[in-house]
Amino acid sequence: MSELTRSSDPNIAGAARHSLWNIDPETARKAENWTRFASERWGFSSDFPGKVEMASRKAERIDSDIHEFFAWCGTSRFGVALSFVLPDAKSTVTERYEMAAQFTADAVNGTVEHNGPIEQHGLRGRDQKIVVKDHVLRARVFVVGDRVYQAQVVYMPGLLHSEAVEYFLNSFTITWQSETNDENRDVDMLVPEPSDAADRHCERGTLGDGAETERPRRPHRWTVASKHG
């Protein structure tokens, strides 16, 4: 069965992966080369099927850079995206969750079908489902300080087992912490101050094939600015 998951025929490979997840999820993950990816720079870790690719782009609508980490398994895309709340933003955390769902739906011409509360690894966030024609986008979104993290899977129903979707979303862990305990409350927002110690810090990201990359990072000192004043 494991060998069939690597068939050049996408229909055969997809059916084999689906069956293997039914029979033996652990063997299914091995067949799809699921590997832990961790980024110290961006403060998260997650399991991905295969080698992780990285990209950055500018989102004009929210005036923020979006950093993406993603891997493909057949026609399904597993990804983590990170964006930043602007220092002068007046929105509450609840409003940011609503905006994140609608922003994602608008970007893919989809409809928000579910946007409910969830708690995962000690953080409160949102579990989201967006329907796009013949595709489904499942996501977990967490606002931590000035950061908005989103783990998402885009897939065609019937071509990806629901266990694979849940496994990926449940594996997503945010390791970055702000210097306040209010990152999941509608009280304050964090404003970054530039640091002169940039050259003394590095990112170490573990890629899907076990290799590591190391890049300079600029750390921030964080101060709390009340959104009410």
C-alpha positions in Angstrom: 0.0 0.0 0.0 2.8 2.4 0.9 4.4 2.0 -2.6 1.0 2.9 -4.3 1.1 6.3 -2.5 4.0 7.2 -4.8 2.3 6.2 -8.0 2.7 8.5 -10.9 -1.1 8.3 -11.4 -2.6 10.9 -9.0 -5.8 9.0 -8.7 -4.1 5.8 -7.6 -1.7 7.7 -5.3 -4.6 9.6 -3.7 -6.7 6.5 -3.2 -3.8 4.7 -1.7 -3.0 7.5 0.7 -6.6 7.7 1.8 -6.8 4.0 2.4 -3.6 3.9 4.4 -4.8 6.7 6.7 -7.8 4.5 7.4 -5.7 1.4 8.1 -2.5 2.7 9.8 -2.1 6.5 10.2 1.5 6.2 11.4 2.5 4.2 8.3 0.6 6.8 6.2 2.7 9.6 7.7 5.9 7.7 7.0 4.8 7.0 3.4 4.2 10.7 2.9 7.4 11.7 4.6 5.9 13.7 7.4 8.7 15.6 9.2 8.8 18.2 12.0 9.7 21.7 10.9 10.7 24.4 13.5 11.6 28.0 13.0 13.2 29.8 16.0 13.1 33.1 14.1 9.4 33.1 13.5 8.5 31.1 16.7 6.5 28.1 15.6 6.8 24.4 14.8 4.6 22.0 12.9 4.6 18.6 11.1 4.6 18.8 7.3 4.4 16.1 4.6 7.7 16.4 2.8 10.1 19.3 2.2 9.0 22.7 3.3 9.2 25.7 1.0 9.4 29.3 2.2 8.2 32.5 0.6 7.3 36.1 1.5 4.9 38.5 -0.1 3.3 41.9 0.6 -0.4 41.9 1.4 -1.6 45.4 0.3 -5.0 45.1 1.9 -3.6 44.7 5.4 -0.3 46.5 4.6 1.8 43.7 6.0 4.4 41.3 4.9 3.2 37.7 5.0 5.8 34.9 5.6 4.7 31.5 4.3 5.9 28.0 4.9 4.3 25.2 2.9 4.5 21.7 1.5 2.5 19.7 -1.0 1.1 16.2 -0.7 -0.5 15.4 -4.0 -3.0 18.2 -4.8 -3.3 19.2 -1.1 -1.3 22.2 0.2 -0.3 22.4 3.9 0.9 25.8 5.1 1.7 28.2 7.9 1.4 31.9 7.4 2.6 34.7 9.7 1.7 38.4 9.4 2.0 41.4 11.8 -0.5 43.8 13.2 0.4 47.4 12.5 1.6 49.3 15.6 -1.2 51.9 15.2 -4.0 49.3 14.7 -7.1 50.0 16.8 -8.8 46.6 16.3 -9.3 44.2 19.2 -8.2 40.6 19.1 -11.7 39.5 18.4 -12.0 41.9 15.5 -8.7 40.6 14.1 -10.0 37.0 14.1 -13.1 38.1 12.2 -11.0 40.1 9.7 -8.5 37.2 9.3 -11.4 34.8 8.3 -12.9 37.3 5.8 -9.5 38.3 4.4 -8.7 34.7 3.6 -12.1 34.0 2.1 -11.9 37.1 -0.1 -8.4 36.2 -1.2 -9.6 32.8 -2.5 -13.1 33.9 -3.6 -14.5 31.6 -0.9 -17.2 31.7 1.7 -16.6 31.4 5.5 -18.6 28.4 6.7 -17.2 28.1 10.2 -15.2 30.4 12.4 -15.4 29.1 16.0 -13.2 29.4 19.1 -10.6 26.8 19.9 -7.9 26.3 22.5 -4.7 24.6 21.4 -1.4 24.1 23.3 -2.5 26.7 25.9 -3.5 29.4 23.4 -7.0 30.6 22.4 -7.7 31.0 18.7 -10.1 30.2 15.9 -10.9 27.1 13.9 -12.0 28.1 10.5 -13.5 26.4 7.4 -13.8 28.2 4.1 -15.4 26.7 1.0 -14.0 27.5 -2.4 -15.9 25.9 -5.3 -14.6 22.3 -5.3 -12.0 22.9 -2.6 -12.0 23.3 1.2 -9.7 25.5 3.3 -9.3 24.5 6.9 -7.4 26.7 9.2 -6.3 27.4 12.8 -5.6 31.1 13.6 -3.9 32.5 16.6 -3.3 36.2 17.5 -0.2 36.4 19.8 1.0 39.9 20.6 1.3 41.7 17.3 1.6 38.5 15.4 -1.2 36.6 13.5 -0.3 32.9 12.9 -2.4 30.8 10.6 -2.0 27.0 9.9 -4.1 26.0 6.9 -4.8 23.1 4.6 -6.3 23.5 1.1 -7.7 20.3 -0.4 -10.3 18.6 -2.5 -12.8 16.5 -0.4 -12.3 12.9 -1.1 -8.6 13.3 -2.1 -7.3 14.0 1.4 -8.2 12.0 4.5 -9.7 14.1 7.3 -7.2 12.5 9.7 -4.4 14.1 7.7 -6.1 17.5 8.0 -6.6 17.2 11.8 -3.1 15.8 12.3 -1.5 18.8 10.6 -3.6 21.4 12.3 -3.2 19.8 15.8 0.6 19.6 15.3 0.9 23.4 14.9 2.6 24.9 17.9 3.5 28.5 18.6 6.8 28.8 20.5 7.2 32.6 20.4 6.0 34.5 23.5 5.6 38.2 24.0 6.7 39.8 27.3 3.2 40.1 28.5 0.6 37.6 29.6 -2.2 39.4 27.6 -1.5 38.0 24.2 -4.9 36.3 24.0 -6.9 39.1 25.6 -8.5 42.3 24.2 -6.5 44.5 26.5 -3.3 45.7 25.0 -1.3 45.3 21.8 2.5 45.1 21.5 4.7 47.7 19.7 8.2 46.6 18.6 11.2 48.7 19.4 14.3 48.2 17.1 17.4 46.7 18.7 21.0 47.3 17.9 21.9 43.7 18.7 20.7 42.3 15.4 24.0 40.7 14.5 24.1 38.6 17.6 21.0 36.6 16.8 20.3 33.9 14.3 17.3 31.9 13.0 17.7 28.2 12.9 14.9 26.6 10.8 14.7 22.8 10.4 13.7 21.9 6.9 11.7 18.9 5.9 14.7 16.9 4.9 16.4 17.4 8.2 18.8 20.2 7.0 19.0 23.4 8.8 19.3 27.0 7.7 20.7 29.9 9.7 19.9 33.5 8.9 20.5 36.8 10.7 17.5 38.1 12.6 16.6 41.4 14.1 15.2 40.9 17.6 12.7 43.3 19.2 12.2 44.6 22.6 8.5 44.8 23.3 6.5 47.5 25.1 2.9 47.5 25.8 0.7 50.2 24.3 -2.9 50.4 25.3 -5.3 50.4 22.3 -7.7 52.5 24.3 -5.3 55.4 24.5 
